[in-house]
Amino acid sequence: MYQYDKYDQAMVDTRVEEFRDQCRRRLEGSLSEDQFKPLRLMNGLYLQLHAYMLRVAIPYGTLNSRQMHALADIADKYDKGYGHFTTRQNIQYNWIKLEDAGDILADLAKVEMHAIQTSGNCIRNISSDHFAGAAADEVVDPRPYAELLRQWSSFHPEFSYLPRKFKIAVIASEKDRAAMRLHDIGINIVRNDTGELGAAFYVGGGMGRTPMIAPLIREFVPLDQMVTYAEACLRVYNRHGRRDNKYKARIKILVHEMGAEEYARQVEEEFAHLLDQGVEPPLAELERIKGYFELPEPLRHPREGGDQATFAARIEEKLDSRLRGNDEFAKWVRRNLNPHHQSDYVSAVISLKPVGGIPGDATAEQMHLMAELAKEFSFDECRVMHTQNIVLPHVEIARLHKLWEKLKVAGLGTPNLDQIDDIIACPGLDYCSLANARSIPIAQKISQRFATSGKGDALGELKLKISGCINACGHHHAGHIGILGVDRKGVENYQLLLGGSEAEDVSLAKITGPGFDEAGIVDAVEKVADTYLANKVDGERFLDTYRRVGMDTFKEALYA
């Protein structure tokens, strides 16, 4: 993983002292809240319903054990003993005191972390595939390219005050595990017909009040021009993006209203101009960054292919004696592993979604344990997933049973990856000042309902996502089943959506009809699940069945 050089460290340390002074002036009253607000937001500090919330950046989701231990220590020392992992591959602390904010940032700086640009109208944390560097199907590890973009975008003077916040995702496989086309810019590292690496640019995606899928703007940008092309995309947006209406300020609105063809034309014009200016970092800088992402020695072998059946057979062969007679372990192996490019390894998902738990929450004790497990089982590396789980990217198959036993004892071994109880949920009205309804209790009740019903195996892959307001931090538009909390004359109400996907078969979910109260939405989700089970044919996922039979079949079951 990337390590700070002296410039990175100096930049972060300087920001810590600057913000410490700003906090001091706010506490003594020489700064008003209106004056302080833009300063704290640029350092990831929000004022929520009950306290300040601090959002810490985890670039492309990658952490080492030292950093995870530090996050646990912060939860214990400054919060209420836990943290909340988010869909941006970040972590949030919900109970921060303003007088502690400077000390927290100083503690983060000691382990090469910060909260810079985790809020505000700037380029936010660069996200990526949580299986990057390990996945059997990727073209190349996308994280060095994400890191290059992080360095380019940090404190970029031209893009510090954009019309609205801006989010970028970078992947390098046909399978999209980062919701790439639902970002302001989605970049897929690809190979052209001659085998040359380049970047496909998708621009103008997003969720929130007006969800849109990003169109392809350019199918191939040479990698030595990737940053320049990104800069051209941002410049056109910064020039034309609306600043008079925050609801129409995102780049998705600009691309939609201008038209993808015209937007692309202006980007190409700006791109040609920038190429003449020579703004692209030298390739030597990319090579320097790549050096930090070199795989551990046992994994430095030619990539091995194989389909899902080959992967399953390999697991069966290596774990045969452990799987026989241990249904609990067998279920976890079946559900929570992802194929690795080396045949003796897998990526193992640590679930932060226990039955009835709060999606994405982890206690300080659990974070300390995950840090130790990363060191013991995964070459001192773990990743935050955009699904609010944690993954150990490089685990030897022969050691999986030992890992699972430790996870089980700590409440981290729930076998539910991409199942209906692997729920994405925002903090909702329990914490967020923008929310209209609670998300957490709904997630808990649905999880408990399906744990009791025992339908998980029959349902298979079924992604459920919950947002407490239209801002869509819970990605409800991208859920196979989505739930949106709204305020209906002072009463919490829940709209049900069906048919969304954040993956390579990207689609936006549609509202089924009238909303439900808290009890009704749980019943409605079960009716949808039962309707799927009654209509599916062999091999169909929920999403396949929904797309085949259509919305009316589900509406009839819900509202008849």
C-alpha positions as MATLAB code, in Angstrom:
seq = 'MYQYDKYDQAMVDTRVEEFRDQCRRRLEGSLSEDQFKPLRLMNGLYLQLHAYMLRVAIPYGTLNSRQMHALADIADKYDKGYGHFTTRQNIQYNWIKLEDAGDILADLAKVEMHAIQTSGNCIRNISSDHFAGAAADEVVDPRPYAELLRQWSSFHPEFSYLPRKFKIAVIASEKDRAAMRLHDIGINIVRNDTGELGAAFYVGGGMGRTPMIAPLIREFVPLDQMVTYAEACLRVYNRHGRRDNKYKARIKILVHEMGAEEYARQVEEEFAHLLDQGVEPPLAELERIKGYFELPEPLRHPREGGDQATFAARIEEKLDSRLRGNDEFAKWVRRNLNPHHQSDYVSAVISLKPVGGIPGDATAEQMHLMAELAKEFSFDECRVMHTQNIVLPHVEIARLHKLWEKLKVAGLGTPNLDQIDDIIACPGLDYCSLANARSIPIAQKISQRFATSGKGDALGELKLKISGCINACGHHHAGHIGILGVDRKGVENYQLLLGGSEAEDVSLAKITGPGFDEAGIVDAVEKVADTYLANKVDGERFLDTYRRVGMDTFKEALYA';
ca = [
       0.000    0.000    0.000;
       1.042    3.597   -0.519;
       3.288    5.197    2.105;
       3.609    8.919    2.749;
       6.742   10.701    1.631;
       7.985   13.799    3.452;
       5.726   16.069    1.387;
       2.589   14.048    2.163;
       3.393   14.047    5.868;
       4.198   17.760    5.948;
       0.963   18.563    4.143;
      -1.163   16.572    6.590;
       0.684   17.813    9.688;
       0.280   21.418    8.562;
      -3.454   20.941    8.050;
      -3.776   19.441   11.550;
      -2.263   22.506   13.196;
      -4.289   24.849   11.033;
      -7.546   23.123   11.979;
      -6.570   22.867   15.637;
      -6.313   26.666   15.662;
      -9.660   27.033   13.879;
     -11.329   24.800   16.486;
      -9.755   26.828   19.288;
     -11.121   30.050   17.834;
     -14.593   28.537   17.436;
     -14.599   27.334   21.053;
     -13.544   30.720   22.390;
     -16.164   32.453   20.243;
     -13.991   34.446   17.853;
     -15.376   32.386   14.946;
     -19.152   32.110   14.477;
     -20.741   28.831   13.365;
     -21.350   30.319    9.912;
     -17.658   31.230    9.650;
     -16.528   27.874   11.050;
     -18.811   25.644    8.968;
     -16.857   25.704    5.667;
     -13.604   25.216    7.589;
     -14.801   22.160    9.510;
     -16.436   20.613    6.453;
     -13.160   20.717    4.531;
     -11.742   18.657    7.408;
     -14.552   16.096    7.455;
     -16.323   17.427   10.551;
     -20.134   17.554   10.376;
     -22.618   18.817   12.968;
     -25.244   16.085   13.265;
     -28.387   15.715   15.383;
     -26.652   14.976   18.678;
     -22.954   15.698   18.249;
     -20.200   16.318   15.724;
     -19.464   13.509   13.282;
     -15.962   13.040   11.866;
     -15.499   11.272    8.526;
     -12.013    9.819    8.018;
     -10.678    9.166    4.523;
      -9.558    5.642    3.623;
      -8.288    6.029    0.038;
      -9.564    3.166   -2.158;
     -10.436    1.366    1.100;
      -6.935    0.057    1.869;
      -5.683   -0.214    5.460;
      -2.806   -1.903    7.270;
      -2.995   -3.260   10.812;
      -1.335   -0.184   12.331;
      -4.012    2.048   10.810;
      -6.887   -0.203   11.848;
      -5.543   -0.286   15.402;
      -5.420    3.528   15.342;
      -9.053    3.700   14.194;
      -9.996    1.422   17.091;
      -8.071    3.591   19.543;
      -9.900    6.692   18.313;
     -13.243    4.932   18.790;
     -12.296    4.110   22.377;
     -10.667    7.392   23.315;
     -12.878    9.952   21.601;
     -16.162    8.228   20.696;
     -18.444    5.653   22.316;
     -16.307    2.635   21.500;
     -17.302    2.026   17.885;
     -17.027    3.370   14.345;
     -19.253    3.205   11.279;
     -17.800    2.052    7.925;
     -19.502    3.744    4.976;
     -20.352    3.194    1.317;
     -17.472    5.536    0.389;
     -14.944    3.108    1.938;
     -14.492    5.592    4.796;
     -15.148    5.429    8.535;
     -17.309    7.830   10.535;
     -17.358    8.598   14.256;
     -20.726    9.867   15.447;
     -20.022   11.291   18.932;
     -17.088   13.694   18.572;
     -16.435   16.665   20.851;
     -15.146   19.767   19.094;
     -12.364   20.211   21.635;
     -11.015   16.764   20.638;
     -11.092   17.256   16.852;
      -7.515   18.540   16.528;
      -6.147   15.711   18.670;
      -7.981   13.114   16.576;
      -6.525   14.496   13.351;
      -3.075   14.483   14.958;
      -3.513   10.830   15.944;
      -4.567   10.027   12.384;
      -1.544   11.841   10.942;
       0.757    9.580   12.962;
      -0.476    6.596   10.924;
      -0.621    8.377    7.536;
      -4.345    9.125    7.633;
      -6.498   12.246    7.554;
     -10.025   13.617    7.056;
      -9.154   16.084    4.299;
     -11.725   16.458    1.492;
     -14.178   14.007    3.013;
     -16.754   16.781    2.776;
     -17.255   20.042    0.925;
     -17.613   20.847   -2.778;
     -14.365   19.211   -3.775;
     -13.055   15.887   -5.072;
     -13.849   13.387   -2.326;
     -12.115   10.144   -1.333;
     -11.187    8.111   -4.448;
     -12.854    4.702   -4.242;
     -12.019    1.433   -5.968;
     -12.691   -2.292   -6.171;
     -12.313   -3.785   -2.690;
     -10.760   -6.911   -4.241;
      -8.189   -4.851   -6.168;
      -4.782   -6.509   -6.502;
      -6.284   -9.883   -5.618;
      -9.234  -10.479   -7.945;
      -8.783  -13.191  -10.533;
     -10.675  -11.213  -13.189;
      -8.906   -7.832  -13.065;
      -6.691   -6.521  -15.861;
      -4.322   -4.816  -13.429;
      -4.392   -3.538   -9.855;
      -6.357   -0.255  -10.178;
      -5.159    1.218   -6.870;
      -1.934    2.845   -8.168;
      -4.080    4.782  -10.632;
      -6.518    5.703   -7.861;
      -3.551    6.875   -5.760;
      -2.223    8.982   -8.632;
      -5.647   10.629   -8.885;
      -5.730   11.132   -5.113;
      -2.429   12.981   -5.203;
      -3.527   15.074   -8.185;
      -6.841   16.004   -6.549;
      -5.603   16.758   -3.012;
      -5.686   20.532   -2.474;
      -6.077   21.092   -6.222;
      -6.606   24.872   -6.238;
      -8.927   24.901   -9.236;
     -11.204   22.201   -7.832;
     -11.414   23.167   -4.164;
     -14.753   24.958   -4.634;
     -16.646   23.076   -7.306;
     -20.361   23.634   -7.926;
     -21.008   20.511   -5.825;
     -19.224   17.523   -4.278;
     -17.426   15.208   -6.705;
     -16.800   11.467   -6.491;
     -14.486    9.268   -8.580;
     -14.216    5.461   -8.709;
     -11.506    3.423  -10.443;
     -11.812   -0.271  -11.347;
      -9.950   -2.649  -13.676;
     -12.317   -5.513  -14.494;
     -15.470   -6.173  -16.481;
     -17.206   -6.988  -13.216;
     -18.019   -3.762  -11.415;
     -17.671   -4.058   -7.635;
     -17.460   -0.302   -6.972;
     -20.693    1.110   -8.464;
     -18.426    2.787  -10.995;
     -21.139    4.106  -13.327;
     -23.008    5.722  -10.435;
     -20.129    8.119   -9.773;
     -19.454   11.604  -11.121;
     -16.510   10.039  -12.960;
     -16.103    6.298  -13.300;
     -12.830    5.008  -14.725;
     -12.293    1.450  -15.916;
      -8.705    0.437  -16.710;
      -8.906   -1.681  -19.880;
      -6.724   -3.142  -22.632;
      -7.264   -2.190  -26.260;
      -6.931   -4.514  -29.233;
      -3.146   -4.149  -29.228;
      -2.843   -4.997  -25.531;
      -2.114   -1.421  -24.429;
      -3.526   -0.316  -21.077;
      -5.817    2.680  -21.032;
      -8.799    4.194  -19.249;
     -12.456    4.170  -20.261;
     -14.172    7.288  -18.864;
     -17.802    7.318  -17.766;
     -18.993   10.770  -16.663;
     -22.230   12.037  -15.143;
     -23.502    9.275  -12.900;
     -24.878    9.598   -9.419;
     -27.689    8.795   -7.050;
     -29.498   11.191   -4.732;
     -32.468   13.320   -5.746;
     -31.990   12.705   -9.472;
     -30.294    9.318  -10.031;
     -28.478    8.845  -13.337;
     -26.194    6.266  -14.929;
     -22.978    7.719  -16.334;
     -22.649    7.490  -20.118;
     -19.386    6.450  -21.755;
     -17.600    9.675  -22.723;
     -14.386    8.172  -24.099;
     -13.671    4.487  -24.488;
      -9.886    4.699  -24.348;
      -7.517    7.269  -22.891;
      -3.806    6.284  -22.840;
      -2.664    5.908  -19.252;
      -0.006    8.571  -19.666;
      -2.859   11.031  -20.364;
      -5.400    9.822  -17.762;
      -4.922   12.644  -15.257;
      -5.037   15.249  -18.008;
      -8.318   13.848  -19.302;
      -9.762   13.837  -15.787;
      -8.702   17.460  -15.433;
     -10.447   18.304  -18.708;
     -13.652   16.656  -17.450;
     -13.496   18.696  -14.236;
     -12.704   21.955  -16.019;
     -15.760   21.729  -18.258;
     -17.905   20.983  -15.217;
     -16.361   23.793  -13.169;
     -16.987   26.209  -16.042;
     -20.627   25.303  -16.728;
     -21.930   23.579  -13.587;
     -24.764   25.447  -11.880;
     -24.042   27.322   -8.672;
     -27.466   28.922   -8.323;
     -29.306   25.729   -7.341;
     -27.597   23.015   -5.296;
     -30.149   20.447   -6.421;
     -29.050   20.940  -10.026;
     -25.349   21.465   -9.381;
     -23.977   17.924   -9.806;
     -22.161   17.018  -13.005;
     -24.883   14.473  -13.853;
     -27.298   17.390  -14.418;
     -24.795   19.200  -16.619;
     -24.111   16.138  -18.786;
     -27.842   15.420  -19.038;
     -28.842   18.968  -19.965;
     -25.853   19.669  -22.207;
     -26.033   16.213  -23.748;
     -23.286   13.611  -23.501;
     -22.112   14.286  -27.056;
     -21.703   18.037  -26.530;
     -20.111   17.536  -23.113;
     -17.622   15.075  -24.649;
     -16.865   17.543  -27.450;
     -16.001   20.282  -24.974;
     -13.915   17.870  -22.910;
     -11.939   16.882  -26.011;
     -11.346   20.544  -26.777;
     -10.127   21.214  -23.249;
      -8.087   17.991  -23.314;
      -6.208   19.090  -26.435;
      -5.474   22.444  -24.802;
      -4.188   20.803  -21.613;
      -1.964   18.389  -23.517;
      -0.181   21.426  -24.906;
       0.280   22.743  -21.353;
       2.018   19.572  -20.142;
       0.048   19.066  -16.891;
       0.307   15.257  -16.840;
       2.547   13.817  -14.095;
       5.561   12.015  -15.570;
       5.249    8.256  -15.970;
       8.096    7.933  -13.493;
       5.706    9.156  -10.797;
       3.204    6.432  -11.649;
       6.000    3.856  -11.546;
       7.080    5.171   -8.134;
       3.529    4.754   -6.842;
       3.210    1.268   -8.352;
       6.218    0.179   -6.312;
       4.205    0.567   -3.111;
       1.556   -1.848   -4.395;
       3.876   -4.708   -5.261;
       2.401   -7.977   -4.041;
       3.989   -9.949   -1.201;
       6.582  -12.429   -2.458;
       4.374  -15.561   -2.157;
       1.846  -13.949   -4.528;
       4.310  -12.837   -7.220;
       3.501  -15.540   -9.730;
       1.780  -15.415  -13.117;
      -1.957  -14.930  -12.754;
      -3.933  -18.155  -12.843;
      -7.280  -18.283  -14.597;
     -10.319  -20.422  -13.919;
     -14.075  -19.948  -13.724;
     -16.321  -20.126  -10.660;
     -16.666  -23.911  -10.976;
     -12.877  -24.305  -10.957;
     -12.674  -22.053   -7.905;
     -15.344  -24.081   -6.060;
     -13.578  -27.343   -6.895;
     -10.276  -25.985   -5.611;
     -11.900  -24.957   -2.326;
     -13.538  -28.360   -1.979;
     -10.245  -30.130   -2.611;
      -8.225  -28.113   -0.126;
     -10.837  -27.944    2.657;
     -12.574  -31.286    2.273;
     -11.972  -32.558    5.805;
     -12.926  -29.215    7.378;
     -16.135  -28.854    5.373;
     -17.535  -32.303    6.081;
     -19.864  -32.224    9.057;
     -19.464  -28.473    9.660;
     -22.427  -26.833    7.971;
     -21.762  -23.440    9.548;
     -18.218  -23.232    8.217;
     -19.299  -24.645    4.844;
     -21.931  -21.918    4.481;
     -19.393  -19.199    5.279;
     -16.953  -20.668    2.737;
     -19.694  -20.850    0.127;
     -20.828  -17.265    0.628;
     -18.001  -15.070    1.921;
     -15.065  -15.859   -0.351;
     -13.963  -14.350   -3.654;
     -11.591  -15.984   -6.183;
      -7.952  -14.893   -6.030;
      -5.536  -14.783   -8.950;
      -3.379  -17.336   -7.089;
      -4.920  -20.786   -6.710;
      -3.854  -21.291   -3.079;
      -5.440  -18.019   -1.914;
      -8.834  -16.338   -1.635;
     -10.204  -12.987   -0.524;
     -12.258  -13.496    2.641;
     -15.057  -11.122    3.619;
     -15.562  -10.176    7.269;
     -19.229   -9.375    7.712;
     -20.207   -6.283    9.700;
     -23.852   -7.365    9.394;
     -24.679   -9.746   12.263;
     -28.347  -10.692   12.543;
     -30.122   -7.721   14.091;
     -26.953   -5.597   14.064;
     -26.313   -2.107   12.720;
     -24.888   -2.376    9.168;
     -21.310   -1.134    8.969;
     -20.727   -0.665   12.699;
     -17.674   -2.212   14.363;
     -16.621   -1.942   17.986;
     -13.127   -0.926   18.993;
     -12.501   -4.520   20.121;
     -13.597   -5.841   16.717;
     -11.382   -3.333   14.906;
      -8.392   -4.345   17.020;
      -9.120   -7.980   16.175;
      -9.467   -7.244   12.449;
      -6.108   -5.488   12.593;
      -4.501   -8.568   14.128;
      -6.225  -10.865   11.626;
      -4.936   -8.735    8.745;
      -1.420   -9.133   10.101;
      -1.772  -12.852   10.780;
      -3.686  -13.981    7.704;
      -3.453  -11.343    4.947;
       0.071   -9.898    4.743;
      -0.884   -6.981    7.012;
      -3.607   -5.664    4.729;
      -7.380   -5.282    4.825;
      -9.925   -3.340    2.799;
     -13.131   -1.469    3.506;
     -15.840   -2.569    1.068;
     -18.405   -0.136   -0.329;
     -20.946   -2.645    0.994;
     -19.887   -1.708    4.554;
     -17.946   -4.902    5.230;
     -14.210   -5.591    5.559;
     -12.199   -7.938    3.372;
      -8.887   -9.702    3.945;
      -7.620   -9.761    0.342;
      -4.924  -12.475    0.489;
      -5.840  -15.448    2.686;
      -4.326  -18.879    2.188;
      -7.091  -21.441    1.667;
      -5.470  -23.899    4.064;
      -5.840  -21.346    6.899;
      -9.476  -20.420    6.343;
     -10.883  -22.593    9.123;
      -8.604  -21.027   11.711;
      -9.600  -17.553   10.483;
     -13.304  -18.401   10.580;
     -13.103  -19.694   14.140;
     -11.670  -16.358   15.298;
     -14.279  -14.396   13.362;
     -17.129  -16.476   14.748;
     -16.117  -15.862   18.361;
     -16.014  -12.085   17.719;
     -19.407  -11.926   15.977;
     -17.768  -11.249   12.615;
     -18.403  -14.549   10.872;
     -21.946  -14.078    9.537;
     -22.153  -15.924    6.178;
     -24.208  -13.363    4.262;
     -22.176  -11.711    1.494;
     -24.639  -10.361   -1.126;
     -27.567  -12.009    0.678;
     -30.751  -10.219    1.701;
     -29.399   -9.649    5.218;
     -26.131   -8.145    3.924;
     -27.925   -4.815    4.031;
     -26.436   -1.448    3.112;
     -27.944    1.272    5.313;
     -27.136    4.896    6.062;
     -27.221    6.143    9.697;
     -30.617    7.722    9.025;
     -32.615    9.758   11.513;
     -30.884    8.157   14.489;
     -27.891   10.407   13.738;
     -28.205   12.455   10.554;
     -29.664   15.962   10.535;
     -30.622   15.574    6.852;
     -32.597   12.351    7.274;
     -36.381   12.079    7.156;
     -36.691    8.582    8.573;
     -34.740    5.946   10.453;
     -32.780    3.368    8.480;
     -31.127    1.328   11.217;
     -34.256   -0.160   12.867;
     -35.626   -1.162    9.449;
     -32.379   -2.946    8.579;
     -32.371   -4.712   11.946;
     -35.962   -5.917   11.641;
     -35.516   -7.180    8.072;
     -32.346   -9.007    9.100;
     -34.137  -10.653   12.017;
     -37.181  -11.537    9.892;
     -35.159  -13.418    7.289;
     -32.909  -15.076    9.862;
     -36.059  -16.476   11.437;
     -37.657  -17.494    8.143;
     -34.569  -19.366    6.937;
     -35.132  -18.285    3.326;
     -31.606  -17.000    2.751;
     -30.288  -20.017    0.839;
     -33.301  -20.105   -1.457;
     -33.109  -16.375   -2.146;
     -29.401  -16.380   -3.050;
     -27.963  -13.095   -4.325;
     -30.377  -10.342   -3.323;
     -28.988   -6.889   -2.535;
     -31.062   -4.715   -0.202;
     -30.174   -1.040    0.313;
     -31.805    1.512    2.648;
     -31.592    5.315    2.704;
     -33.143    7.601    5.304;
     -33.554   10.472    2.840;
     -33.382   11.382   -0.834;
     -29.614   12.012   -0.646;
     -29.242    8.235   -1.073;
     -26.229    7.554    1.153;
     -27.654    4.023    1.447;
     -27.714    3.614   -2.373;
     -31.412    2.661   -2.456;
     -31.639    3.409   -6.189;
     -29.021    0.696   -6.810;
     -30.627   -2.029   -4.711;
     -32.253   -5.117   -6.156;
     -34.647   -4.050   -3.411;
     -34.347   -0.436   -2.294;
     -36.021    1.369    0.590;
     -36.280    5.158    0.854;
     -37.421    6.784    4.075;
     -39.570    9.903    3.634;
     -41.484   12.263    5.893;
     -45.212   12.118    5.242;
     -46.901   14.841    7.285;
     -44.595   14.262   10.227;
     -44.762   10.467   10.075;
     -41.958    8.203    8.857;
     -42.945    6.437    5.653;
     -40.982    4.028    3.493;
     -41.069    3.785   -0.281;
     -40.188    0.415   -1.807;
     -38.134    0.249   -5.004;
     -37.242   -2.749   -7.173;
     -34.829   -3.583   -9.961;
     -31.700   -1.566   -9.256;
     -28.107   -2.688   -9.712;
     -24.749   -0.999   -9.082;
     -22.829   -3.718  -10.941;
     -21.834   -4.094  -14.579;
     -25.536   -4.672  -15.408;
     -26.248   -1.253  -13.881;
     -29.864   -0.103  -13.585;
     -31.941    2.239  -11.439;
     -34.647    0.864   -9.179;
     -38.251    1.996   -9.646;
     -40.815    2.819   -6.962;
     -43.466    0.132   -6.633;
     -46.280    2.411   -5.463;
     -47.592    3.845   -2.180;
     -45.231    3.663    0.780;
     -45.463    1.683    4.009;
     -45.106    2.297    7.718;
     -42.306    0.690    9.744;
     -44.061   -2.641   10.228;
     -45.494   -2.631    6.734;
     -42.175   -2.199    4.957;
     -40.752   -5.325    6.598;
     -43.820   -7.307    5.506;
     -43.539   -5.805    2.027;
     -39.932   -6.938    1.634;
     -40.937  -10.475    2.586;
     -43.803  -10.395    0.065;
     -41.358   -9.342   -2.638;
     -39.002  -12.165   -1.673;
     -41.837  -14.698   -1.709;
     -42.996  -13.443   -5.116;
     -39.508  -13.986   -6.464;
     -39.381  -17.528   -5.062;
     -42.764  -18.301   -6.626;
     -41.732  -17.033  -10.076;
     -38.039  -17.793  -10.497;
     -36.704  -20.442  -12.823;
     -33.512  -22.449  -12.298;
     -30.395  -20.325  -12.047;
     -32.170  -16.973  -11.889;
     -31.162  -14.344   -9.367;
     -33.820  -12.045   -7.984;
     -32.777   -9.349  -10.449;
     -33.072  -11.756  -13.393;
     -36.581  -12.784  -12.382;
     -37.671   -9.198  -11.815;
     -36.426   -8.168  -15.241;
     -38.161  -11.144  -16.857;
     -41.594  -10.941  -15.215;
     -41.697   -7.161  -14.708;
     -42.896   -4.821  -11.985;
     -46.619   -5.663  -12.278;
     -46.169   -9.163  -10.868;
     -44.624   -7.731   -7.716;
     -47.100   -4.844   -7.435;
     -49.992   -7.279   -7.550;
     -48.524   -9.204   -4.628;
     -47.877   -6.007   -2.670;
     -51.104   -4.074   -3.213;
     -53.778   -6.591   -4.225;
];
